[in-house]
Amino acid sequence: MKTIADFNATLPNGEKISLADKAGKVLLVVNTASKCGFTPQYRGLEALWRKYGDRGFEVIAFPCNQFGGQEPGSADEIAEFCEVNFGLSFPLMGKIEVNGPGADPLFDWLKAGAPGVLGTKKIKWNFTKFLIDRDGKVVRRFSPTDKPESLEKDIEALL
C-alpha cells in the first residue's frame, strides 16, 4: 500500500524532491490558485502552519490552473504574490494538474484515498485539502468551502 513517501514533488525552480522527507509529519496538501474566491484561505493555511509547525505539521501547496484559469502566473509570480499578500512561509510547489490525463500521480493517489461526495474522485475546485497522518496515509478530504481554521480539531487529533 502506497504512502505519501512514495511520491515526488517539483519545486517552483523545477527541482524534484522526495516526499519521503515528510515522513513522520502530519501534512495538509492543498491545490491552490492566486485569483480564486478562496485565495484568502492562504491566511488560514499560514496560521495553521505557524501554530502547529513546531509539532510536526506542514502545509504543502500545489498551484493549479485547471479551474477557471485562476493560476495563470509563472512560479516566480505565484511565489511573489503569496509572499507579498499573505506572508506565506510554508512550501509552495511548482504548478501541476490535479485532474485528467495530465494529473500529477500524487493527486491521483490522494483522490483515490479520500474520494469526494458520493465517491467521486475528481477535484471540483481550487483549495481542496487532503489531510495525511504521520504514517503517510490519507485521512480525509476537505472541500474548498472548508476554511482552514475548521480543520484544527482534525489536525490536533493526528498530532
C-alpha positions in Angstrom: 0.0 0.0 0.0 1.4 3.3 -1.0 2.0 6.3 1.3 3.0 9.9 0.6 6.6 8.8 0.9 6.2 7.0 -2.5 5.8 10.3 -4.3 7.9 13.2 -5.5 7.0 16.9 -5.9 8.5 19.6 -8.1 9.7 22.8 -6.6 8.9 26.1 -8.4 12.5 26.1 -9.8 11.9 22.6 -11.4 13.9 20.6 -8.9 12.3 17.3 -7.8 12.1 16.5 -4.1 11.1 13.2 -2.5 8.0 13.4 -0.2 9.7 10.7 1.8 11.4 13.7 3.5 8.0 14.5 5.1 7.7 11.0 6.8 6.5 11.3 10.3 4.8 14.6 9.8 1.1 15.4 9.6 0.5 17.1 6.3 -2.2 19.2 4.7 -1.8 19.0 0.9 -3.8 21.7 -1.0 -4.3 22.6 -4.6 -4.3 26.4 -4.8 -4.8 29.4 -7.1 -4.0 33.1 -6.7 -7.0 34.5 -8.5 -9.8 32.5 -6.8 -12.6 33.4 -4.5 -10.9 31.0 -2.0 -7.5 32.6 -2.2 -7.9 34.4 1.1 -7.6 30.9 2.6 -3.9 31.3 2.3 -4.1 33.3 5.5 -5.7 30.5 7.4 -3.3 27.9 5.9 -0.4 30.1 7.0 -1.9 30.4 10.5 -2.2 26.6 10.8 1.4 26.2 9.6 2.6 28.7 12.2 0.5 27.3 15.0 1.3 23.6 14.5 4.6 23.6 12.6 6.7 23.0 15.6 4.6 19.9 16.5 5.3 18.2 13.2 2.6 19.7 10.9 3.2 21.0 7.5 1.1 22.6 4.7 2.2 21.8 1.1 0.5 23.9 -1.6 0.4 22.9 -5.2 -0.7 25.8 -7.5 -3.1 24.6 -10.3 -4.5 26.5 -13.3 -7.2 23.9 -14.2 -10.1 25.7 -12.6 -11.2 28.8 -14.4 -7.6 29.7 -15.3 -7.2 31.2 -11.9 -3.5 30.4 -11.6 -2.0 31.8 -14.8 1.3 33.1 -13.5 4.8 31.7 -13.6 6.3 30.0 -10.5 8.1 33.2 -9.6 4.9 35.4 -9.9 2.9 32.9 -7.8 5.6 32.8 -5.1 5.9 36.6 -5.0 2.1 37.1 -4.9 1.8 34.6 -1.9 4.7 36.2 0.0 3.6 39.8 -0.5 -0.1 39.3 0.1 -0.1 36.5 2.7 3.4 36.3 4.1 3.5 32.7 3.0 6.2 30.7 4.6 5.1 27.1 4.0 6.3 25.1 1.0 4.8 26.2 -2.4 5.5 23.6 -5.1 5.6 24.0 -8.8 2.3 24.3 -10.8 0.6 21.0 -11.5 -2.6 19.5 -12.9 -4.9 17.6 -10.4 -7.5 16.1 -12.8 -7.4 14.4 -16.2 -4.7 12.6 -18.1 -2.1 15.1 -17.0 -2.9 14.8 -13.3 0.1 14.5 -11.0 0.3 10.9 -9.6 0.3 12.3 -6.1 -3.2 13.8 -6.6 -4.4 10.6 -8.3 -3.4 8.8 -5.1 -4.9 11.5 -2.8 -8.2 11.3 -4.7 -8.3 7.5 -4.5 -7.5 7.6 -0.8 -10.2 10.1 0.1 -12.9 10.3 -2.5 -15.3 13.2 -2.6 -19.1 13.3 -2.2 -20.7 10.1 -3.5 -17.3 8.6 -4.1 -16.3 11.0 -6.8 -12.6 11.1 -7.4 -12.4 14.4 -9.4 -11.3 17.5 -7.6 -14.0 20.1 -8.1 -12.2 23.4 -7.5 -9.2 25.1 -6.0 -8.4 24.8 -2.3 -9.4 21.1 -2.0 -7.5 19.9 1.0 -6.1 16.5 2.0 -5.0 15.6 5.5 -2.2 13.0 5.7 -1.3 11.3 9.0 2.2 10.6 10.4 2.2 7.2 8.7 1.8 8.9 5.3 -1.8 7.8 4.8 -4.7 9.9 3.5 -7.1 10.5 6.4 -9.6 12.9 5.0 -10.5 15.3 2.1 -11.9 18.7 2.8 -13.8 20.8 0.3 -12.8 24.2 -0.9 -15.5 25.7 1.3 -14.0 24.2 4.4 -12.0 27.1 6.0 -8.5 26.1 7.3 -9.4 27.1 10.8 -12.2 24.5 10.8 -9.6 21.7 10.3 -7.9 22.3 13.7 -9.6 19.5 15.6 -8.7 17.0 12.9 -5.1 18.2 12.8 -4.7 18.2 16.6 -6.1 14.6 16.7 -3.2 13.5 14.5 -0.5 15.4 16.3 
